[in-house]
Amino acid sequence: MLREPSIRWYTASRFASSLANTLLRSSLQWQIFEQTGSAFYLGLIGAVQFVPVLLLSPLAGAIADARD
């Protein structure tokens, strides 16, 4: 599977993208905690990042099931 160059590039780019996203979220949370010192705001940041996915996933699933 990894003998194909396009698969290797795809896998490497997915890994790099996931790493960058994780670093971005961690640095955002670190900065919020450094500025406020509040664990509540850390939880609020997590909720703000998660709630849209939670709310839009059923809608996206219904649309994907209804369309070809």
Secondary structure in CASP SS format (residue, H / E / C, confidence):
PFRMAT SS
TARGET T0000
AUTHOR 0000-0000-0000
METHOD secondary structure of the structure
MODEL  1
M C 1.00
L C 1.00
R C 1.00
E C 1.00
P H 1.00
S H 1.00
I H 1.00
R H 1.00
W H 1.00
Y H 1.00
T H 1.00
A H 1.00
S H 1.00
R H 1.00
F H 1.00
A H 1.00
S H 1.00
S H 1.00
L H 1.00
A H 1.00
N H 1.00
T H 1.00
L H 1.00
L H 1.00
R H 1.00
S H 1.00
S H 1.00
L H 1.00
Q H 1.00
W H 1.00
Q H 1.00
I H 1.00
F H 1.00
E H 1.00
Q H 1.00
T H 1.00
G C 1.00
S C 1.00
A H 1.00
F H 1.00
Y H 1.00
L H 1.00
G H 1.00
L H 1.00
I H 1.00
G H 1.00
A H 1.00
V H 1.00
Q H 1.00
F H 1.00
V H 1.00
P H 1.00
V H 1.00
L H 1.00
L H 1.00
L H 1.00
S H 1.00
P H 1.00
L H 1.00
A H 1.00
G H 1.00
A H 1.00
I H 1.00
A H 1.00
D H 1.00
A H 1.00
R C 1.00
D C 1.00
END
